[in-house]
Amino acid sequence: MAGALSCLPALAVLVVVVPVLLLADVGSTAGAGDAAAAIAPWLVPAVPAGVVVLAALILGAVRLLGLGVRAGAHPLQSGPALCVWSTIRVLDEARTWLFPLYSSQLTPGWLRLLGARIGKDVEASTALMIPSLVSVSDQAFLADDTLIGGYELGGGWLRAERVKVGKRAFVGNSAMAAPGRKVPKRSLVAVLSAAPARRAVKAGESWLGSPPAPLRRAAQGSADERTYAPPTRLKVARGCWEVARLVPVTLAVCLHLAVVLGTLAVWVRYGAVAGVLAVPLLLWGAGLLAAVVAVLAKWLLVGRVRAGSHPLWSSFVWRNELADTFVEVVATPWFAGLATGSPLITGWFRAMGRESDAACGASRTGCPSRTSSSSAPAQSSTRAASCRPTCSTTGCSPPTPSGCTAAPPWAPTRWCCRPRPWAGTLRSGRCRW
């Protein structure tokens, strides 16, 4: 399943590239330069067409998997568990494959197409969810890398439940709402924090940390037209900046094309050995060019970032998102991701405007993977040599032997921890390892 889902971008490229090559009549060109000239006019329509085809493939896959998604606890070796896991996997990758589509005015509509219940004027960034189990009310805000729902693992079971985000609620960057949780209206879940249990939360409250603790928050005044209810003129202005995100996507495609055509040109002129030796040099050149392009985009679009606050519907936010698209789509795959931990990445950070000590090392880090709730017990890879066969909600009969993993509270009561070395699956009424 994972292998098939990972082939979706390749399939989208194939669907678009084959017609382009046929229409450009590349077979009749004399060399790499003529081939590049023939393909160039088709790049502009091919890039958005590729994005649309990939989005359609992802949409079809998620909708098909959604037919098997069910709320509740399911054995790991079951259809619903596989559908839940696959949905999270493909949508997690889609945030990279379709990065320009996220954090835009199209994102709420995209989430609706995937099957989520999304209200009016919702603002969503790179949120990760199981669409068929998520409901987001009007004017809610889902910030970068939020996990809405997801799943929990424990005791050989997978649990997925419905999650609701209330009206004008805010879920901060890298925050999460575990399966079955609710974020009430006008509530706030802070950055890198978890939403509390339903019985412990009230409307208008703010929460920080994991496990969450109440957070005092002073109300900030801001006009609704710059936050929750923007006028049409602002929507049009933002849309123009978002359309410009196709520029870095086109540049990334051009870098791939330049490396391929450059390799072919060297191969044809100087032979196969020279063509193979030219590949790393061309990749290095493309990487350095990508780094320079991202630096130029940052300074031309945003300039030096100074401390302050800006409303969501403002030019600063839109320009910053466009500059970030240059980083994520162009610089990261071609340079930053490969230069991690080297002096090159430190120099690039300085060029982007970061102030750092001369002896400071740097690496590109991302948010930790949160495909399952942090409150779920991890499933141990080692088991006890002996375990009492009594079935209970906690797995093994107390005292639990060393190496046995207790089942979570939401797991069915008919499971136990009796080791069976010759079996590798968990079945009803007994645990077989």
VOPAGU-2260 file (C-alpha; in pm, 1 decimal, decimal comma):
REM VOPAGU-2260
SITE   aa  ch    i         X         Y         Z
SITE  MET   A    0       0,0       0,0       0,0
SITE  ALA   A    1     272,3     247,7      98,3
SITE  GLY   A    2     466,4     172,9    -220,0
SITE  ALA   A    3     160,8     231,8    -437,7
SITE  LEU   A    4      81,8     563,6    -268,5
SITE  SER   A    5     439,9     684,6    -305,8
SITE  CYS   A    6     412,1     635,0    -683,3
SITE  LEU   A    7     138,0     897,3    -721,5
SITE  PRO   A    8     378,7    1184,8    -809,4
SITE  ALA   A    9     557,6     967,4   -1065,3
SITE  LEU   A   10     223,1     875,9   -1220,6
SITE  ALA   A   11     122,5    1243,3   -1237,8
SITE  VAL   A   12     454,0    1333,8   -1403,7
SITE  LEU   A   13     407,3    1053,9   -1655,7
SITE  VAL   A   14      55,2    1167,3   -1740,6
SITE  VAL   A   15     177,2    1522,1   -1812,3
SITE  VAL   A   16     524,9    1462,8   -1958,4
SITE  VAL   A   17     424,4    1214,3   -2229,8
SITE  PRO   A   18     177,5    1454,6   -2400,8
SITE  VAL   A   19     427,3    1742,8   -2368,3
SITE  LEU   A   20     701,9    1541,5   -2537,8
SITE  LEU   A   21     464,8    1441,4   -2815,1
SITE  LEU   A   22     334,1    1794,6   -2868,3
SITE  ALA   A   23     684,1    1944,4   -2859,8
SITE  ASP   A   24     804,2    1682,3   -3111,4
SITE  VAL   A   25    1127,0    1630,9   -2919,6
SITE  GLY   A   26    1215,7    1329,0   -3132,8
SITE  SER   A   27    1283,2    1551,6   -3433,7
SITE  THR   A   28    1522,8    1788,5   -3253,1
SITE  ALA   A   29    1896,8    1782,2   -3328,5
SITE  GLY   A   30    2036,3    1822,7   -2976,5
SITE  ALA   A   31    1974,2    1909,0   -2614,4
SITE  GLY   A   32    1952,0    2281,0   -2689,8
SITE  ASP   A   33    1687,8    2231,2   -2956,9
SITE  ALA   A   34    1497,0    1995,8   -2725,4
SITE  ALA   A   35    1498,5    2257,6   -2447,2
SITE  ALA   A   36    1373,6    2522,4   -2689,5
SITE  ALA   A   37    1094,3    2292,0   -2805,9
SITE  ILE   A   38     985,0    2204,0   -2450,4
SITE  ALA   A   39    1008,8    2557,3   -2302,7
SITE  PRO   A   40     674,9    2688,7   -2440,3
SITE  TRP   A   41     493,8    2393,4   -2285,9
SITE  LEU   A   42     633,4    2438,7   -1935,3
SITE  VAL   A   43     386,4    2709,4   -1835,7
SITE  PRO   A   44      70,6    2500,9   -1900,3
SITE  ALA   A   45     241,4    2175,9   -1796,6
SITE  VAL   A   46     320,5    2284,8   -1438,7
SITE  PRO   A   47     -37,4    2368,9   -1330,7
SITE  ALA   A   48    -161,2    2066,2   -1525,1
SITE  GLY   A   49      76,1    1844,9   -1327,9
SITE  VAL   A   50     -42,4    1993,9    -998,7
SITE  VAL   A   51    -405,8    1934,0   -1096,2
SITE  VAL   A   52    -338,6    1573,3   -1202,2
SITE  LEU   A   53    -150,6    1496,3    -880,2
SITE  ALA   A   54    -425,7    1657,5    -671,6
SITE  ALA   A   55    -685,7    1447,8    -854,3
SITE  LEU   A   56    -489,3    1127,2    -787,8
SITE  ILE   A   57    -454,4    1211,0    -418,2
SITE  LEU   A   58    -822,3    1302,3    -395,7
SITE  GLY   A   59    -923,7     973,0    -555,7
SITE  ALA   A   60    -697,1     773,8    -323,3
SITE  VAL   A   61    -821,1     947,8      -6,9
SITE  ARG   A   62   -1185,8     917,8    -109,1
SITE  LEU   A   63   -1141,2     549,4    -186,0
SITE  LEU   A   64    -966,5     488,5     146,5
SITE  GLY   A   65   -1237,4     689,8     322,6
SITE  LEU   A   66   -1491,0     420,3     236,4
SITE  GLY   A   67   -1315,6     190,9     482,9
SITE  VAL   A   68   -1247,1     443,5     759,7
SITE  ARG   A   69   -1449,5     381,8    1076,2
SITE  ALA   A   70   -1441,0     557,2    1411,7
SITE  GLY   A   71   -1341,2     335,6    1702,7
SITE  ALA   A   72   -1071,2      83,8    1795,8
SITE  HIS   A   73    -960,8    -165,0    1531,8
SITE  PRO   A   74    -706,3    -448,9    1529,6
SITE  LEU   A   75    -388,1    -347,3    1351,4
SITE  GLN   A   76    -433,1    -627,6    1098,6
SITE  SER   A   77    -773,1    -505,9     980,1
SITE  GLY   A   78    -917,8    -315,4     688,9
SITE  PRO   A   79   -1027,8      -3,2     882,0
SITE  ALA   A   80    -685,5      26,3    1049,4
SITE  LEU   A   81    -511,3       1,0     712,3
SITE  CYS   A   82    -741,6     265,5     563,0
SITE  VAL   A   83    -679,1     505,7     852,8
SITE  TRP   A   84    -303,0     454,9     838,6
SITE  SER   A   85    -291,0     493,1     459,1
SITE  THR   A   86    -501,1     810,6     468,3
SITE  ILE   A   87    -262,3     974,9     713,8
SITE  ARG   A   88      39,7     862,2     510,8
SITE  VAL   A   89     -78,9     997,4     176,4
SITE  LEU   A   90    -202,3    1329,0     321,2
SITE  ASP   A   91     121,8    1373,8     513,0
SITE  GLU   A   92     314,8    1342,0     186,8
SITE  ALA   A   93      60,5    1558,2       2,5
SITE  ARG   A   94     164,0    1854,7     215,9
SITE  THR   A   95     501,9    1833,8      39,0
SITE  TRP   A   96     381,8    1728,6    -303,3
SITE  LEU   A   97     114,8    2001,9    -316,5
SITE  PHE   A   98     284,5    2258,0     -93,7
SITE  PRO   A   99     164,0    2565,8    -293,3
SITE  LEU   A  100    -195,8    2449,0    -245,3
SITE  TYR   A  101    -172,5    2465,3     134,4
SITE  SER   A  102    -186,7    2786,5     342,9
SITE  SER   A  103    -401,0    2941,6      71,8
SITE  GLN   A  104    -762,2    3031,3       7,3
SITE  LEU   A  105    -795,8    2699,9    -175,4
SITE  THR   A  106    -703,6    2491,0     129,8
SITE  PRO   A  107   -1051,8    2484,0     293,7
SITE  GLY   A  108   -1206,1    2378,6     -36,4
SITE  TRP   A  109    -939,6    2111,7     -78,5
SITE  LEU   A  110   -1014,2    1972,5     267,4
SITE  ARG   A  111   -1386,7    1969,2     184,6
SITE  LEU   A  112   -1318,5    1770,6    -131,8
SITE  LEU   A  113   -1119,6    1522,3      76,7
SITE  GLY   A  114   -1427,1    1468,0     294,5
SITE  ALA   A  115   -1381,1    1698,3     594,4
SITE  ARG   A  116   -1665,3    1915,7     723,4
SITE  ILE   A  117   -1521,3    2265,6     688,8
SITE  GLY   A  118   -1719,1    2577,1     780,9
SITE  LYS   A  119   -1724,5    2921,5     625,5
SITE  ASP   A  120   -1414,5    3147,1     630,3
SITE  VAL   A  121   -1192,9    2877,7     784,6
SITE  GLU   A  122    -818,9    2943,8     762,2
SITE  ALA   A  123    -611,9    2625,1     728,7
SITE  SER   A  124    -241,4    2577,5     670,9
SITE  THR   A  125     -54,8    2246,0     644,4
SITE  ALA   A  126    -301,2    2064,5     869,6
SITE  LEU   A  127    -295,7    1684,7     886,2
SITE  MET   A  128    -617,1    1493,0     953,4
SITE  ILE   A  129    -842,4    1201,7     868,6
SITE  PRO   A  130   -1092,5    1408,7     665,8
SITE  SER   A  131   -1402,1    1191,9     714,3
SITE  LEU   A  132   -1366,6    1214,6    1095,0
SITE  VAL   A  133   -1301,5    1591,0    1124,6
SITE  SER   A  134   -1541,6    1883,0    1161,2
SITE  VAL   A  135   -1417,9    2244,1    1164,9
SITE  SER   A  136   -1666,1    2524,4    1239,4
SITE  ASP   A  137   -1685,0    2872,0    1085,4
SITE  GLN   A  138   -1384,4    3107,3    1108,5
SITE  ALA   A  139   -1161,4    2856,4    1287,3
SITE  PHE   A  140    -784,5    2865,8    1234,5
SITE  LEU   A  141    -558,9    2563,2    1182,6
SITE  ALA   A  142    -195,2    2675,6    1181,6
SITE  ASP   A  143     113,3    2510,5    1032,0
SITE  ASP   A  144     165,2    2137,9    1089,2
SITE  THR   A  145    -137,0    2086,5    1313,1
SITE  LEU   A  146    -260,4    1732,7    1372,7
SITE  ILE   A  147    -639,4    1717,5    1395,0
SITE  GLY   A  148    -735,6    1370,3    1510,7
SITE  GLY   A  149    -484,4    1127,9    1368,4
SITE  TYR   A  150    -479,4     791,3    1542,3
SITE  GLU   A  151    -354,9     619,6    1857,9
SITE  LEU   A  152    -168,0     288,5    1878,7
SITE  GLY   A  153    -154,8      51,4    2173,4
SITE  GLY   A  154    -183,1    -315,4    2261,3
SITE  GLY   A  155    -210,9    -425,9    1899,0
SITE  TRP   A  156    -499,2    -185,7    1833,0
SITE  LEU   A  157    -545,2     133,9    1636,6
SITE  ARG   A  158    -797,1     393,1    1751,6
SITE  ALA   A  159    -944,0     676,6    1545,5
SITE  GLU   A  160   -1228,7     900,1    1664,4
SITE  ARG   A  161   -1418,5    1205,4    1548,0
SITE  VAL   A  162   -1268,4    1546,9    1629,3
SITE  LYS   A  163   -1439,1    1886,3    1626,2
SITE  VAL   A  164   -1289,7    2236,0    1617,3
SITE  GLY   A  165   -1533,8    2505,5    1724,8
SITE  LYS   A  166   -1617,2    2845,3    1581,2
SITE  ARG   A  167   -1327,8    3093,1    1588,1
SITE  ALA   A  168   -1109,2    2839,6    1768,7
SITE  PHE   A  169    -733,9    2854,1    1710,8
SITE  VAL   A  170    -504,7    2550,8    1691,2
SITE  GLY   A  171    -143,5    2674,2    1692,8
SITE  ASN   A  172     163,8    2561,8    1504,4
SITE  SER   A  173     245,6    2191,7    1553,5
SITE  ALA   A  174     -38,4    2158,8    1805,2
SITE  MET   A  175    -263,9    1856,0    1811,3
SITE  ALA   A  176    -613,2    1746,7    1899,3
SITE  ALA   A  177    -605,8    1373,9    1982,5
SITE  PRO   A  178    -878,5    1135,7    1864,3
SITE  GLY   A  179   -1209,1    1211,2    2034,8
SITE  ARG   A  180   -1105,5    1560,7    2150,1
SITE  LYS   A  181   -1296,0    1882,1    2095,1
SITE  VAL   A  182   -1165,2    2239,5    2072,9
SITE  PRO   A  183   -1457,2    2460,8    2184,3
SITE  LYS   A  184   -1545,3    2789,6    2020,4
SITE  ARG   A  185   -1308,9    3084,2    2078,2
SITE  SER   A  186   -1058,8    2849,8    2246,5
SITE  LEU   A  187    -686,6    2842,3    2179,4
SITE  VAL   A  188    -443,6    2550,1    2174,4
SITE  ALA   A  189     -94,4    2699,4    2185,7
SITE  VAL   A  190     209,8    2611,3    1977,1
SITE  LEU   A  191     336,0    2252,8    2029,0
SITE  SER   A  192      48,8    2185,8    2268,8
SITE  ALA   A  193    -230,9    1931,5    2296,6
SITE  ALA   A  194    -603,8    1988,8    2329,8
SITE  PRO   A  195    -744,1    1876,7    2667,8
SITE  ALA   A  196   -1009,3    1610,0    2716,9
SITE  ARG   A  197   -1367,1    1708,5    2640,5
SITE  ARG   A  198   -1477,0    1712,4    3003,2
SITE  ALA   A  199   -1197,6    1953,0    3103,7
SITE  VAL   A  200   -1242,1    2231,0    2850,8
SITE  LYS   A  201   -1485,2    2521,1    2819,3
SITE  ALA   A  202   -1550,0    2779,4    2550,0
SITE  GLY   A  203   -1305,0    3067,1    2536,6
SITE  GLU   A  204   -1025,1    2895,5    2731,4
SITE  SER   A  205    -659,8    2870,5    2625,9
SITE  TRP   A  206    -427,3    2576,9    2679,4
SITE  LEU   A  207     -50,5    2533,0    2668,5
SITE  GLY   A  208     172,4    2225,0    2682,6
SITE  SER   A  209     134,5    1849,4    2667,7
SITE  PRO   A  210     -31,9    1751,5    2892,3
SITE  PRO   A  211    -217,8    2081,8    2856,0
SITE  ALA   A  212    -238,4    2342,8    3131,3
SITE  PRO   A  213    -458,8    2655,2    3138,8
SITE  LEU   A  214    -301,4    2962,2    2980,0
SITE  ARG   A  215    -384,2    3322,2    3055,2
SITE  ARG   A  216    -431,5    3517,6    2737,1
SITE  ALA   A  217    -500,3    3886,6    2692,9
SITE  ALA   A  218    -755,3    3971,9    2426,1
SITE  GLN   A  219    -610,2    4161,1    2128,9
SITE  GLY   A  220    -818,9    4403,8    1933,0
SITE  SER   A  221    -812,0    4377,1    1554,5
SITE  ALA   A  222   -1061,4    4463,0    1284,1
SITE  ASP   A  223   -1260,7    4166,1    1153,2
SITE  GLU   A  224   -1189,5    4267,2     793,8
SITE  ARG   A  225    -823,0    4187,1     851,8
SITE  THR   A  226    -883,9    3864,0    1043,2
SITE  TYR   A  227   -1215,4    3679,6    1020,8
SITE  ALA   A  228   -1423,8    3862,5     758,7
SITE  PRO   A  229   -1204,9    4009,1     482,2
SITE  PRO   A  230   -1369,5    4211,1     203,4
SITE  THR   A  231   -1356,4    4100,7    -159,3
SITE  ARG   A  232   -1069,1    4334,4    -247,6
SITE  LEU   A  233    -841,8    4165,0       5,9
SITE  LYS   A  234    -940,7    3820,2    -117,5
SITE  VAL   A  235    -852,0    3920,4    -474,6
SITE  ALA   A  236    -520,4    4070,0    -364,9
SITE  ARG   A  237    -428,7    3759,3    -169,7
SITE  GLY   A  238    -532,0    3540,4    -462,6
SITE  CYS   A  239    -286,3    3722,4    -690,7
SITE  TRP   A  240       1,0    3652,8    -451,1
SITE  GLU   A  241    -104,7    3288,9    -422,4
SITE  VAL   A  242    -112,9    3240,6    -799,3
SITE  ALA   A  243     248,4    3361,1    -799,9
SITE  ARG   A  244     340,2    3042,4    -607,1
SITE  LEU   A  245     344,4    2867,5    -943,8
SITE  VAL   A  246     667,1    3058,5   -1020,3
SITE  PRO   A  247     887,2    2863,5    -773,5
SITE  VAL   A  248     718,8    2538,9    -882,1
SITE  THR   A  249     807,2    2619,2   -1243,8
SITE  LEU   A  250    1164,8    2701,8   -1142,2
SITE  ALA   A  251    1195,4    2365,5    -966,1
SITE  VAL   A  252    1077,4    2188,9   -1282,8
SITE  CYS   A  253    1325,6    2390,2   -1488,5
SITE  LEU   A  254    1610,7    2278,6   -1261,5
SITE  HIS   A  255    1518,5    1914,4   -1317,8
SITE  LEU   A  256    1496,9    1973,0   -1690,6
SITE  ALA   A  257    1830,1    2158,4   -1698,9
SITE  VAL   A  258    2011,2    1875,1   -1519,0
SITE  VAL   A  259    1864,4    1610,7   -1751,8
SITE  LEU   A  260    1932,9    1803,2   -2073,5
SITE  GLY   A  261    2280,1    1905,0   -1956,5
SITE  THR   A  262    2367,7    1543,7   -1884,6
SITE  LEU   A  263    2241,1    1435,5   -2227,0
SITE  ALA   A  264    2435,0    1714,2   -2399,0
SITE  VAL   A  265    2762,4    1611,7   -2234,3
SITE  TRP   A  266    2689,2    1242,8   -2300,4
SITE  VAL   A  267    2627,8    1300,8   -2672,1
SITE  ARG   A  268    2929,6    1523,6   -2722,1
SITE  TYR   A  269    3194,8    1367,9   -2499,3
SITE  GLY   A  270    3072,8    1015,0   -2432,1
SITE  ALA   A  271    2904,9     814,3   -2159,8
SITE  VAL   A  272    3184,0     847,6   -1902,5
SITE  ALA   A  273    3186,0    1225,1   -1928,5
SITE  GLY   A  274    2806,9    1231,5   -1903,9
SITE  VAL   A  275    2811,1    1029,0   -1581,6
SITE  LEU   A  276    3087,0    1246,8   -1434,4
SITE  ALA   A  277    2890,3    1559,5   -1525,1
SITE  VAL   A  278    2587,6    1458,1   -1317,2
SITE  PRO   A  279    2726,7    1553,8    -971,7
SITE  LEU   A  280    2865,1    1880,4   -1109,1
SITE  LEU   A  281    2529,1    1968,9   -1260,1
SITE  LEU   A  282    2351,1    1878,7    -936,6
SITE  TRP   A  283    2589,1    2097,2    -737,8
SITE  GLY   A  284    2531,3    2384,9    -977,9
SITE  ALA   A  285    2154,3    2341,9    -957,7
SITE  GLY   A  286    2171,3    2328,8    -577,4
SITE  LEU   A  287    2373,8    2648,6    -551,8
SITE  LEU   A  288    2140,1    2820,1    -797,5
SITE  ALA   A  289    1839,0    2710,3    -592,3
SITE  ALA   A  290    1997,8    2847,8    -274,9
SITE  VAL   A  291    2070,9    3182,7    -442,2
SITE  VAL   A  292    1716,8    3205,9    -584,7
SITE  ALA   A  293    1564,5    3149,1    -238,4
SITE  VAL   A  294    1789,8    3416,1     -85,7
SITE  LEU   A  295    1697,9    3667,3    -355,1
SITE  ALA   A  296    1326,5    3589,5    -317,7
SITE  LYS   A  297    1344,6    3640,1      58,8
SITE  TRP   A  298    1511,9    3980,3      37,4
SITE  LEU   A  299    1305,3    4104,4    -257,7
SITE  LEU   A  300     969,6    3994,4    -116,1
SITE  VAL   A  301    1011,0    4034,9     258,8
SITE  GLY   A  302    1336,3    4213,9     334,9
SITE  ARG   A  303    1467,3    4210,6     690,0
SITE  VAL   A  304    1207,9    4073,5     930,7
SITE  ARG   A  305    1162,1    4285,3    1240,0
SITE  ALA   A  306     972,3    4213,7    1559,1
SITE  GLY   A  307     605,5    4298,8    1537,3
SITE  SER   A  308     259,7    4164,2    1465,3
SITE  HIS   A  309      73,1    4156,1    1137,1
SITE  PRO   A  310    -290,3    4062,8    1066,3
SITE  LEU   A  311    -352,6    3755,1     856,0
SITE  TRP   A  312    -498,4    3950,3     566,2
SITE  SER   A  313    -198,2    4175,6     504,1
SITE  SER   A  314      67,0    4205,3     234,7
SITE  PHE   A  315     344,8    4104,8     474,6
SITE  VAL   A  316     189,5    3762,6     539,8
SITE  TRP   A  317     123,8    3696,4     170,4
SITE  ARG   A  318     474,9    3798,1      65,5
SITE  ASN   A  319     622,7    3588,2     343,9
SITE  GLU   A  320     424,1    3282,0     227,4
SITE  LEU   A  321     550,0    3329,7    -128,4
SITE  ALA   A  322     909,8    3357,4      -7,4
SITE  ASP   A  323     857,8    3043,1     200,6
SITE  THR   A  324     736,8    2860,8    -110,7
SITE  PHE   A  325    1068,4    2941,0    -278,4
SITE  VAL   A  326    1244,8    2788,4      22,8
SITE  GLU   A  327    1029,4    2475,0      50,1
SITE  VAL   A  328     988,6    2398,7    -321,1
SITE  VAL   A  329    1322,5    2518,3    -465,2
SITE  ALA   A  330    1589,6    2549,4    -195,2
SITE  THR   A  331    1500,0    2261,6      37,4
SITE  PRO   A  332    1504,3    1968,6    -209,8
SITE  TRP   A  333    1797,5    2103,2    -409,8
SITE  PHE   A  334    2019,0    2248,7    -138,6
SITE  ALA   A  335    1908,3    2283,0     224,4
SITE  GLY   A  336    1802,8    1921,7     269,4
SITE  LEU   A  337    2137,3    1797,2     135,5
SITE  ALA   A  338    2357,3    2054,1     312,7
SITE  THR   A  339    2222,4    1971,4     658,2
SITE  GLY   A  340    2496,1    1976,9     923,1
SITE  SER   A  341    2757,7    2130,3     691,2
SITE  PRO   A  342    2913,1    2480,4     693,0
SITE  LEU   A  343    2715,8    2552,6     376,8
SITE  ILE   A  344    2383,4    2552,8     559,6
SITE  THR   A  345    2516,9    2797,8     821,0
SITE  GLY   A  346    2635,2    3032,9     548,4
SITE  TRP   A  347    2299,4    3004,9     373,5
SITE  PHE   A  348    2115,7    3087,0     696,7
SITE  ARG   A  349    2329,3    3398,5     731,2
SITE  ALA   A  350    2251,2    3495,1     372,2
SITE  MET   A  351    1881,4    3459,0     454,3
SITE  GLY   A  352    1927,8    3707,8     738,8
SITE  ARG   A  353    1986,2    3488,1    1041,2
SITE  GLU   A  354    2241,5    3612,5    1294,8
SITE  SER   A  355    2462,0    3332,0    1432,8
SITE  ASP   A  356    2801,5    3295,3    1595,9
SITE  ALA   A  357    3095,6    3200,0    1378,5
SITE  ALA   A  358    3139,1    2871,0    1564,7
SITE  CYS   A  359    2774,1    2784,3    1559,3
SITE  GLY   A  360    2675,3    2469,6    1372,2
SITE  ALA   A  361    2331,2    2434,7    1219,5
SITE  SER   A  362    2112,7    2169,5    1071,8
SITE  ARG   A  363    1772,1    2174,4     915,4
SITE  THR   A  364    1521,4    2033,1    1158,9
SITE  GLY   A  365    1150,8    1975,7    1126,5
SITE  CYS   A  366     864,8    1905,1    1361,7
SITE  PRO   A  367     857,1    1557,1    1513,4
SITE  SER   A  368     636,9    1303,2    1350,1
SITE  ARG   A  369     299,5    1289,0    1520,5
SITE  THR   A  370     112,7    1016,1    1341,8
SITE  SER   A  371     -18,4     897,5    1676,2
SITE  SER   A  372    -113,5    1069,8    1995,5
SITE  SER   A  373     160,9    1130,6    2247,5
SITE  SER   A  374     -71,2     998,7    2516,2
SITE  ALA   A  375     -85,3     653,4    2355,5
SITE  PRO   A  376     149,5     391,1    2500,1
SITE  ALA   A  377     419,5     277,3    2262,3
SITE  GLN   A  378     403,8     -80,9    2142,0
SITE  SER   A  379     711,7    -269,3    2266,1
SITE  SER   A  380     922,5    -468,3    2020,5
SITE  THR   A  381    1020,6    -717,3    2291,7
SITE  ARG   A  382     790,0    -939,6    2491,6
SITE  ALA   A  383     823,0   -1126,6    2816,6
SITE  ALA   A  384     921,3   -1488,6    2812,1
SITE  SER   A  385     607,5   -1565,1    3008,2
SITE  CYS   A  386     284,6   -1379,5    3062,3
SITE  ARG   A  387     -31,3   -1476,9    3242,1
SITE  PRO   A  388    -310,4   -1566,2    3002,7
SITE  THR   A  389    -585,8   -1377,8    3185,9
SITE  CYS   A  390    -761,1   -1132,8    2952,8
SITE  SER   A  391    -823,7    -780,5    3085,4
SITE  THR   A  392    -838,2    -416,6    2978,5
SITE  THR   A  393    -475,3    -370,8    3082,2
SITE  GLY   A  394    -340,0    -660,6    2879,7
SITE  CYS   A  395    -149,6    -888,5    3123,1
SITE  SER   A  396    -271,0    -979,3    3467,4
SITE  PRO   A  397     -94,7    -774,8    3737,4
SITE  PRO   A  398     185,2    -775,0    3820,0
SITE  THR   A  399     276,5    -712,6    3456,4
SITE  PRO   A  400     596,7    -898,7    3362,6
SITE  SER   A  401     887,7    -696,0    3227,5
SITE  GLY   A  402     857,9    -644,7    2852,3
SITE  CYS   A  403     478,9    -678,0    2830,1
SITE  THR   A  404     290,9    -375,7    2698,7
SITE  ALA   A  405     -29,4    -285,9    2878,4
SITE  ALA   A  406    -330,1    -233,4    2656,1
SITE  PRO   A  407    -470,6     123,5    2654,9
SITE  PRO   A  408    -802,4     192,3    2832,3
SITE  TRP   A  409    -994,4     215,6    2506,2
SITE  ALA   A  410    -887,5    -132,5    2383,1
SITE  PRO   A  411   -1147,6    -415,1    2395,0
SITE  THR   A  412   -1150,1    -620,8    2714,8
SITE  ARG   A  413   -1095,7    -963,6    2556,6
SITE  TRP   A  414    -725,1    -923,4    2486,2
SITE  CYS   A  415    -431,9   -1059,9    2686,2
SITE  CYS   A  416     -55,6   -1100,2    2665,0
SITE  ARG   A  417      16,5   -1469,2    2619,4
SITE  PRO   A  418     329,6   -1501,5    2402,6
SITE  ARG   A  419     319,5   -1733,0    2105,8
SITE  PRO   A  420     664,5   -1713,3    1939,3
SITE  TRP   A  421     548,8   -1898,4    1627,5
SITE  ALA   A  422     276,0   -1645,7    1546,7
SITE  GLY   A  423     320,7   -1281,2    1455,6
SITE  THR   A  424     -31,4   -1142,1    1474,3
SITE  LEU   A  425    -279,4   -1048,2    1744,2
SITE  ARG   A  426    -613,2   -1226,9    1740,4
SITE  SER   A  427    -937,6   -1208,2    1931,9
SITE  GLY   A  428    -933,7   -1354,8    2284,1
SITE  ARG   A  429    -557,5   -1402,2    2311,9
SITE  CYS   A  430    -234,8   -1224,7    2225,1
SITE  ARG   A  431      -2,4   -1417,3    1993,6
SITE  TRP   A  432     341,6   -1270,6    1922,6
